[in-house]
Structures are given as C-alpha cells and as structure tokens.
Amino acid sequence: MTRSARARALLALAVIAVSLYVAVAVPVRLGLDLRGGTQIVLETRSTSTTTAGREATDRALEVLRGRIDALGVAEPTLVRSGDNRIIVELPGVQDPKKAADVLGRTAALTFHPVLGTDDSTDDSTEDSADDGAETNARPLPKRPHDQVLPDESGTSLRLGAPALTGEHVKQAAARFDQQSGAGWHVTVDFAGAGRDGWARLTGDAACHTAGDPARRVAIVLDDKVISSPQVAPSIGCEAGIRDGATQITGSFGPEEARELALLINGGALPVPVETVEQRTVGPTLGAEAITASVWAAAIGTVLTSLFIIVVYRLMGALAAIALACYGLLSYAALAALGATLTLPGLAGFVLAIGMAVDANVLVFERAREEYAARRRPSTRSALAAGFRNAFSAIADSNITTLIAAGLLFFLASGPVRGFAVTLGLGVLASMFSALVITRVLAESAAGRPYLRRRPRLTGIATTGAVRDRLTRRNPQLMRHPRRLLATAAAALILAGSGIAVRGIDLGVEFTGGRLIEYATATPVDPDRARTALADAGFPRAVVQSSGDTGLTVRTEALTNAQEAEVTTAVRDLADGADKIRDELIGPSLGEELRRGALIALAVALGAQLVYLAARFRWLFGTAAVTALAHDVLILVGVFAWLGKPVDGVFVAALLTVIGYSVNDSVVLFDRIRELTRKVPRAPLPDIANRAILQTLPRTVNTGMGAAFILTALAVLGGTSLTDFALALLIGLTVGTYSSVFTAVPLALQLQARRREPRR
C-alpha cells in the first residue's frame, strides 16, 4: 500500500469513528413539523431607524421569552430573524390560539384608579355598597379623558389616568395557600418608584367603602381589564400598601392564576407586533412523516444498492458500503452542527442518498473505459485512472449542486432552508464517501491476488450492457439538431399552455392565507365540505381531499375565531375530525416569499451561467442555462396541468432539479472538452455525439439510482412528501432529456451561427 493510500485509509477510519461517536452521543434536533407543535413568526412594527428597530426587537424578544417561560413549554425556541422578525417555536403546543393570544398582547400594562361604573354620578359615594356604611371618599368627578372599559364580569368601569406601568413590577407569581384557605392567588411585587406609587394608589382606593367600585384597582393590558381587585378592608385610607407587595385573591383556578401572573410578569412589548406566519403540526402527522421517510430511505437505499451491485458487481457492493458510511457522515454532520431536521430536510437527506451514487458511477464508468482501452489492463490501475479522470466532472457537478443549496439557504426561509442544509451536507458527504471511502475499499479489494486472476468479478473488466449496445449501433444522435430543438420547443409549448389555461396554483406560502388539514375517521366528500363552509360564511374556501380520509381547507387569512368556525363546520360533517396541520401566512410575508422565490430562481440561473462559462465557455453556458429554463417551465407547466400547488417545498424541488440538470450538462460538457483536446480538428457535432455515447451509461445508471429513491419517497412518503417526490421525478426525467437533446443541440446551433473557433 502506498503512502497516499495509507493516508486515505487512516482519514476514512478517523472520520467514520468520529461520525459514529457523534451519531450516538449527539441527538439531532427535530423541527416542529416532525415532532409536533406550533411555530409563530412575529414582525415588529417600528418607525425607528434600523439600529433602533433592531434594539426594540431584541427587547421584545426578552419580554416574549418571559411570557413563554411562564407558559411552561418544554424546550421553547425564540430567535430574531433579520431586523424585525421573531421566530417562536413551541414544541407540543397544539392550541395556537392560546399561544398567539399570550404573545400578541402588545399594549402597555397599566394600573388605574377606578372612578366608578360608567353610569355613576359625579359623587362616587352613590355607588357604595348596599350596607350603607359610611365613607371618607372624596368626590371623583367625570373627566373627558377618563377611560371606560368592561371588567371581568362585563361591568363598565370608569378609569382614571394610569398610576403605574408594567415597568414598575418586579415580579408576579401564582401561589396556592392551603393553610389560610385562600386557595390560588397572585402575588405582585413592585420595585423602586413602584412601591410609593402602589401605596398612593391603594391608599386613595382605601378611602372608599367596601363594595364601592372606587375601592378597586384596575389592571389593564391591551385596553382590556385583566383584573380589578378590591383593596382589602384592613387597609386604611391614605395609608395604602407600603411594602410594595400585594396579593390578588379571588375564585382563581390554577390556570387562571398562572395566566394572570404571566400577563403581569410579561409586561409590555416596546413596539407593537403582528403575527405574519403561524404553523401548527400535530404529533401524529410528524411521527407518520418520520416513519414514512425512514421506510422510503431504507427501501430506496436497498433497491439502489442492489442495482449498483448487479451493474458493478464487487465494486458495486463496496460502493453500497460506502453509501451506508455516507448516511452516517451526513447524520453526524447534521447533529454536530446543531441543525434542525425538518420535513423537507428529511426529504433532502433521502434524496441525497440517490445523488450520492452519481460519483461512484462516474468513477466506475471511467475505470471501465480505461480497462477496455489498455493493452495489459489491471483493475487496480484502471481504478486509479478512473478516480483521476472522473475528479473534474465530480467536482464540477457537485459544486453546481452546492450553489443551488447555498441559494436556497440564503434566499429562502422556513423549512426550505432545512432542505438546503441537509442537501449541502449530503453533497459534501457524498464526495468524501466516493473519493475517499470507496477508493480505499476498491483499491484494497482490487489488489487481492484472487481478484487479479478473476477481474470480471470486480465489475470493471466489463463494459456493461448499455455501452455494448451503443457501441454496436453507434447512433448518430446529433445528426439533426434542429429536429431535437423543435421537439423540445413542442414540449415547452404543451407544458406552457397549462400555465396559460389552468394557471399556477400558488400555495398559501406565496399568496397569504390559512391552510388547515384534518384527519377524519371516514372519507368526506369535498363538495359537501365546500357547501358547508360556504353556508358558514366562507364561500371562497378551497377544499381538497388529502390522502384516503383527510381533508385540506385553504382560505384567505382567518382569525383564530374564524378558524374555530371552519373547524366546527368540518366536524359537523365528519365525527372525529382531528386538526393535524394549521398554517397561517400573512399577506405581506406571502408577497415577500413569492418575491424571494423568483429572486432565488433568477440568481440560480445566473450563477449557473457564470460558473459554466468560467469552467467551459459562454457558448456551453448559454446552452445549459437555456436548457435549465426549459426544465423549469416544463415542470411548472406539468404541475399547472395536474392542479397541484406551487409552494415553498416545490421551489426546493425546482432548484434541486436545476442542480441535477446542471450535473448532467457538466458531465457531458466535461467529456466534450476532453475529446476536443485529444482531437482538436474534429467537427463539434462528431465530438458531441461521441461524448453523449460515452457518458450515456453514467446518465442511465445514475438516473436509475435516483429514481429508486424518489419512487419510494413518492409511494411511501405520504401526502407531505408525495408532491415533492413527484416534482423531482418529473424534473429527473426532463433534466436528463434536456441535457442531451436540448443543451447540446442548442450549443451546436449557436456554434454554427457564430462560427466561433473552438479552443
């Protein structure tokens, strides 16, 4: 074994050992779409400068953190996103209304003297208790700026100017006093100037008789009286409560006491906030998605492994082992980075397994060519040449996929970013597994005396069925490039007519609105549900079946009260209807996401053009990017004909298709460049035809490997992943076709028109 081979072996063992340790010791953090819970995206509304607005958002984040902690949610996550957004994740919380109510209370917390009820006279003594007790109360005249708000019982209270704000509160807590029989109560402690202010406020209130509304103190949050306790009879007039601590007693239950303490403790947000996105996923749906994805990954990986073993024999078996190591590396990297695994991310992880086969196929096909071209071939030398000659194509094709993943991460948002993370990690792990782990295993096996005497067992000493058939027939695929371009144009027109006739069904993410998915015990007719919702006041609701017994309702933006009406109407049609998913996207966020998706698409095409032009030349770059645009339009058109929504996950699939299509184009152009250097005076159509025939076995074998994974994902992935896998299957087919029969013919036509000298 050479020194470089020993170094690769030690590196492979070290990386696998570290990955195994990380995979066992560090758990991967699951997103809410996999473990269930609620995610709310809040946007602060500030007219301040960027810096001041960012600081206000940070202060709002701390206030919200206190409120969430008081809710008792296990492992909540609150992070600032950009200058004015806060992402709140609440695992296990299935009541988004409660969470949104608590988070959305944004007005200042204030403490007011009660002047009387709204129908009281100028003299508050007329509103005294029925026992006719004497009072030392001073007259409390009505003033134009007095505020009238209903208390907990609905009685309208006339309130004076605020005496204290939430900034004066040190802390509030719910307590249970079993000894005194007071039961649940709320303790409030004031700090600093709040002590004297509370003493004055309660001292003034104590000057009124028991039962007089003016003996109460109103606690107001968001223009709503959340509590109006009466000052205890033991407190004397003008004396007040001097120690800055008080108890709010009443017929509180534990939840009521905790919520009141939470609202007092949380205080006021420094700026108003608005809910721009809200997602709720039931734990059952998340568990089903994990199970479906695991089965899809297991079955797809087994089928892919069997396929490459049949095609490449022993080398295929070693590649299957490297594939398992790739899965370990990807999982460990995800855990080590602390990344959150979301549902699209899980799909990206499964997809990357299929794409990881590509590098192995490239190496093995080049090794087969080297073995067949040598006079005294050996599997070991052919393998070394295969790794050496395939490196350029492997690097270029994976870099283009990394470009797509990077654009997804920086330009997209939400779960799509999780997909970008796992896809990017998968690409890096696949390169390491193919170029290091597979090479160590393959070179070690090829050097065995037993295999040197029986080279056909390695799978390298045979050219393969696809290559043999192409060699015998030697088809001239580029004889009529204009006909191929006409066929591509016809397919483009057919798909594009779907956009014109049916229109693009933009998902809630891009239009704004609310999407609610229900699981029902028995199938529900969507037409009946549509009629019921129209009768309930939602005539524009879009109702679709989801799976065998599911139902999806998509509407414009709804309040939580309106959502409750929709849920009631659905449950009237089907007993046992459970809400398993609830997504609310504000119109401003929907417009932003739609704009971001278009920017991501445009930047992706531009980045691919620049990269291909730098690696090859503008002629090939223009042809490849035109083929990419062809793929995008066809995929969108097919989804328009099928009536399927175009949402964030679809954008992830679309950009993945772009990366995959560029992979094919890069491999093909890399071979054209190589053949041009060998035969510089040969006509470009002849070189292109030879390059296609030489790379077609790789294209077929890689496509089959990815197809096994995607088919398993489409069949077993459930409703959440079916459209994603379908988009990738369509893109896989169209991308493979366009690389050969659109990009290359277009390059030939551009060459003929410009008569550009080849270099």
C-alpha positions, -999 to 999 in steps of 0.1 A, spaced: 0 0 0 14 34 -10 18 63 14 -12 82 -1 -33 51 1 -24 46 38 -32 83 45 -67 79 28 -74 48 48 -64 65 81 -85 95 72 -115 74 63 -113 54 96 -109 86 117 -139 103 100 -161 72 104 -151 68 140 -158 104 149 -191 103 130 -202 71 148 -194 88 182 -213 120 172 -243 100 159 -246 80 191 -238 108 216 -255 139 200 -292 137 192 -305 156 161 -329 183 169 -362 177 151 -383 205 137 -418 212 147 -432 196 115 -416 163 127 -422 164 165 -454 184 165 -461 219 180 -466 255 169 -444 280 152 -453 316 152 -434 343 133 -439 378 147 -430 411 130 -423 442 150 -439 474 137 -414 502 144 -409 536 127 -374 540 143 -341 537 125 -327 503 116 -305 502 146 -332 513 170 -357 489 154 -333 460 159 -328 470 195 -366 472 200 -369 438 185 -343 424 209 -362 439 239 -394 425 226 -377 391 223 -368 392 260 -404 401 270 -417 373 249 -392 349 264 -406 357 298 -441 351 287 -432 318 270 -413 306 301 -444 312 322 -465 291 298 -444 261 309 -435 249 274 -406 224 273 -376 235 251 -391 266 235 -371 284 209 -371 321 203 -347 337 178 -346 370 160 -347 367 122 -335 398 104 -341 432 119 -378 430 128 -389 394 130 -390 369 159 -395 332 153 -411 314 182 -412 276 183 -434 259 209 -430 221 209 -461 202 219 -484 232 219 -514 223 198 -535 253 207 -521 281 186 -549 304 197 -537 304 233 -501 309 223 -510 337 199 -532 355 225 -504 355 250 -477 366 226 -498 391 208 -508 413 237 -487 443 230 -501 473 247 -487 488 279 -495 471 312 -510 498 334 -526 502 368 -556 526 371 -577 540 399 -614 531 394 -636 562 395 -668 543 394 -691 525 370 -700 541 337 -735 551 349 -723 565 383 -728 602 392 -700 626 400 -701 616 436 -687 581 440 -704 576 473 -737 569 454 -721 537 441 -712 525 476 -721 490 489 -757 481 499 -749 480 536 -749 518 537 -715 520 555 -701 555 560 -672 565 538 -644 591 538 -645 591 500 -637 623 482 -659 631 451 -645 616 419 -658 638 391 -661 626 355 -634 639 331 -634 639 293 -603 618 291 -615 591 315 -614 556 300 -644 533 301 -636 495 299 -656 464 309 -642 444 338 -641 406 341 -679 404 348 -688 428 320 -695 458 341 -682 490 325 -656 507 347 -647 544 345 -609 545 349 -586 574 358 -552 581 343 -526 553 347 -508 555 380 -483 527 374 -470 508 344 -455 473 339 -420 487 343 -427 492 380 -435 455 385 -406 434 399 -423 401 396 -457 383 398 -463 347 407 -492 323 411 -494 308 446 -515 283 464 -521 289 501 -537 257 516 -532 267 553 -552 300 552 -578 286 528 -572 314 504 -566 289 476 -550 301 444 -539 338 444 -514 360 426 -486 379 444 -473 411 429 -441 428 440 -432 463 430 -397 478 428 -383 513 430 -408 541 425 -434 515 421 -436 509 458 -446 545 466 -469 546 436 -487 515 447 -490 529 482 -506 561 469 -529 542 445 -542 517 471 -543 544 498 -567 565 476 -588 535 468 -590 525 506 -608 558 513 -640 543 498 -663 518 514 -661 481 508 -681 472 477 -677 506 462 -662 503 426 -639 531 435 -622 509 461 -609 487 433 -577 490 413 -579 481 376 -550 462 359 -552 469 322 -534 452 293 -540 458 257 -570 480 265 -586 452 284 -592 449 322 -575 417 331 -582 421 368 -598 446 391 -591 436 427 -606 454 456 -584 468 483 -588 448 515 -608 463 544 -578 462 566 -560 488 546 -567 523 559 -575 555 540 -543 573 527 -522 545 543 -521 521 514 -499 491 510 -464 503 519 -441 473 515 -445 471 477 -460 436 478 -497 426 474 -519 397 468 -547 394 443 -573 370 457 -605 356 442 -620 325 429 -590 316 408 -583 282 394 -547 272 388 -547 281 351 -564 314 357 -539 324 384 -509 313 362 -522 333 332 -528 364 353 -493 362 367 -479 356 333 -496 387 318 -485 409 347 -450 394 346 -446 397 308 -452 434 309 -454 454 278 -437 450 245 -417 480 235 -432 480 200 -464 465 185 -460 431 169 -481 413 142 -483 376 135 -472 371 99 -469 333 100 -483 306 122 -479 268 117 -493 240 139 -485 204 132 -500 175 153 -476 150 167 -493 122 148 -485 138 115 -449 143 124 -445 107 136 -461 95 104 -438 116 83 -407 103 101 -419 67 97 -427 72 60 -394 88 53 -374 62 71 -392 34 52 -386 53 19 -349 58 27 -345 21 37 -363 6 7 -349 31 -17 -314 25 -4 -317 -12 -6 -331 -11 -42 -303 14 -52 -277 -8 -36 -290 -39 -53 -290 -21 -86 -254 -9 -84 -243 -44 -72 -259 -60 -103 -243 -35 -126 -209 -32 -110 -206 -65 -90 -180 -64 -63 -172 -27 -68 -210 -20 -65 -211 -39 -32 -182 -18 -19 -200 13 -31 -231 2 -12 -209 0 20 -196 35 12 -232 46 8 -240 34 43 -210 54 55 -223 84 36 -256 82 56 -236 80 88 -215 110 79 -245 131 68 -264 124 100 -234 131 122 -227 164 105 -263 174 110 -261 166 147 -227 182 152 -238 215 136 -269 216 158 -290 220 127 -328 214 129 -341 185 108 -373 195 92 -396 175 69 -382 190 37 -348 185 52 -355 148 58 -366 146 22 -334 162 11 -315 137 32 -333 108 15 -328 125 -20 -290 130 -14 -287 92 -9 -297 87 -45 -274 115 -57 -245 101 -37 -245 72 -62 -235 95 -90 -199 100 -80 -194 62 -77 -210 56 -111 -188 83 -127 -156 66 -113 -166 31 -122 -176 40 -158 -143 58 -163 -125 28 -149 -143 5 -174 -132 28 -202 -96 27 -190 -96 -11 -186 -110 -16 -221 -85 9 -237 -53 -7 -223 -33 -34 -238 -24 -50 -205 -51 -39 -182 -53 -43 -145 -83 -35 -123 -61 -15 -99 -45 7 -125 -79 12 -142 -95 22 -109 -67 47 -102 -72 62 -137 -109 62 -132 -107 82 -100 -82 106 -116 -102 112 -148 -136 115 -131 -125 140 -105 -131 170 -127 -166 160 -135 -174 151 -99 -161 184 -86 -180 205 -112 -213 186 -108 -212 188 -70 -202 224 -69 -233 233 -90 -255 214 -65 -238 233 -37 -246 266 -55 -283 256 -56 -282 246 -19 -265 278 -9 -290 299 -28 -318 280 -11 -303 287 23 -297 324 18 -327 334 -3 -354 310 10 -369 308 45 -385 284 69 -384 246 62 -369 251 28 -337 263 45 -336 230 63 -337 212 30 -308 233 18 -287 224 49 -292 186 45 -287 188 7 -255 207 11 -242 184 38 -252 154 17 -232 167 -13 -201 171 8 -205 137 25 -211 120 -9 -179 134 -23 -160 122 7 -176 88 7 -169 84 -31 -134 99 -33 -120 85 -1 -141 57 14 -150 40 -19 -114 44 -32 -99 29 -1 -122 -1 -3 -120 -5 -40 -82 -3 -43 -77 -26 -13 -100 -52 -30 -85 -48 -65 -50 -56 -51 -61 -91 -39 -44 -119 -58 -78 -137 -61 -94 -108 -79 -64 -101 -100 -69 -136 -115 -106 -130 -119 -110 -94 -129 -146 -98 -142 -158 -102 -106 -148 -66 -99 -173 -53 -124 -145 -31 -140 -134 -56 -166 -168 -55 -184 -181 -26 -205 -217 -30 -195 -249 -37 -214 -257 -1 -222 -222 6 -236 -221 -26 -256 -254 -18 -273 -243 17 -281 -210 5 -295 -227 -19 -318 -253 5 -331 -233 37 -329 -263 60 -334 -258 95 -347 -279 114 -322 -267 148 -333 -274 143 -370 -305 166 -369 -301 191 -340 -329 213 -353 -354 185 -351 -343 179 -315 -348 215 -307 -382 215 -324 -392 186 -302 -380 204 -271 -400 235 -282 -431 215 -287 -428 200 -252 -423 235 -239 -454 248 -256 -475 219 -244 -464 225 -208 -466 262 -210 -502 260 -222 -510 245 -189 -498 277 -172 -520 298 -196 -551 275 -194 -551 263 -159 -530 289 -142 -504 284 -114 -520 274 -81 -498 293 -57 -497 278 -23 -506 297 9 -469 305 15 -469 327 -16 -504 342 -15 -510 345 22 -539 329 39 -547 299 60 -543 261 53 -559 236 77 -556 198 73 -579 174 90 -578 137 96 -612 121 95 -624 87 105 -643 83 73 -639 99 38 -656 133 34 -669 145 1 -650 178 -7 -682 192 -25 -702 187 7 -675 203 28 -673 232 3 -710 238 6 -710 236 44 -682 261 45 -700 284 21 -731 283 44 -708 291 74 -697 322 56 -666 310 38 -676 308 1 -641 312 -12 -626 283 7 -607 257 -14 -614 222 -2 -594 192 -14 -591 156 -3 -558 147 14 -549 110 14 -576 84 19 -596 101 47 -580 135 50 -594 169 41 -575 202 34 -591 236 36 -574 266 21 -588 301 26 -578 337 29 -563 348 62 -586 339 91 -586 350 127 -585 322 153 -622 327 159 -629 322 122 -607 291 122 -628 277 150 -659 282 129 -643 264 99 -633 235 122 -668 233 136 -683 231 101 -659 203 92 -666 183 124 -703 186 117 -697 166 85 -673 140 100 -672 128 135 -638 126 150 -622 151 126 -588 160 141 -568 190 131 -533 178 123 -519 209 105 -526 246 106 -507 272 87 -513 309 87 -493 331 64 -498 369 64 -502 386 30 -470 407 35 -450 376 42 -466 357 13 -456 385 -11 -421 385 4 -417 348 0 -430 349 -36 -405 377 -44 -378 357 -27 -386 326 -47 -384 345 -80 -351 361 -69 -337 327 -59 -347 312 -93 -332 341 -113 -300 341 -92 -297 303 -96 -299 305 -133 -274 334 -134 -250 317 -110 -251 285 -131 -244 306 -163 -214 323 -147 -200 291 -133 -204 271 -166 -189 300 -186 -159 301 -163 -154 264 -164 -161 259 -201 -171 288 -222 -201 312 -228 -214 291 -257 -219 260 -235 -230 281 -205 -257 298 -225 -269 264 -239 -270 248 -205 -289 277 -188 -314 278 -217 -320 241 -211 -324 248 -174 -351 274 -182 -367 248 -204 -368 224 -174 -382 249 -151 -411 259 -174 -419 223 -182 -420 213 -145 -442 243 -136 -464 236 -166 -469 200 -156 -479 210 -121 -503 235 -136 -520 208 -157 -521 185 -126 -537 212 -105 -510 208 -78 -499 238 -56 -467 256 -62 -453 262 -27 -420 265 -8 -413 228 -10 -419 229 -47 -394 257 -50 -369 235 -32 -376 206 -56 -373 230 -85 -339 243 -75 -328 207 -69 -339 198 -104 -318 227 -116 -288 213 -98 -294 178 -111 -298 190 -147 -266 210 -145 -249 179 -132 -257 161 -164 -247 190 -185 -214 194 -167 -205 157 -171 -214 159 -208 -195 192 -214 -165 179 -195 -163 150 -218 -167 172 -249 -138 194 -236 -117 163 -230 -123 149 -265 -117 183 -281 -83 184 -266 -75 149 -279 -88 156 -314 -88 194 -319 -97 194 -356 -127 170 -354 -161 186 -361 -180 196 -330 -211 175 -339 -190 144 -341 -173 151 -308 -206 159 -291 -221 126 -304 -191 106 -291 -193 124 -257 -230 116 -254 -225 79 -262 -196 77 -238 -214 93 -209 -248 78 -215 -241 47 -193 -234 70 -164 -265 90 -171 -287 59 -172 -272 43 -141 -273 75 -120 -308 82 -131 -319 47 -121 -303 50 -87 -321 83 -80 -354 70 -94 -355 42 -69 -351 66 -40 -377 91 -54 -402 64 -63 -400 50 -28 -405 86 -14 -435 92 -37 -452 59 -28 -443 58 9 -437 94 18 -474 103 25 -492 134 15 -465 157 29 -438 143 5 -457 130 -25 -457 162 -44 -421 169 -36 -410 134 -49 -433 138 -79 -417 171 -88 -382 156 -85 -392 125 -106 -406 148 -134 -375 170 -131 -352 140 -132 -367 128 -165 -369 162 -181 -334 172 -169 -318 141 -182 -335 146 -216 -327 183 -219 -290 179 -211 -286 156 -241 -313 167 -265 -316 204 -257 -284 218 -244 -261 200 -268 -282 207 -300 -285 243 -289 -248 246 -284 -242 231 -319 -267 256 -334 -250 286 -316 -216 273 -328 -229 271 -364 -244 306 -363 -214 323 -347 -188 301 -364 -168 306 -333 -134 289 -334 -132 261 -308 -104 261 -283 
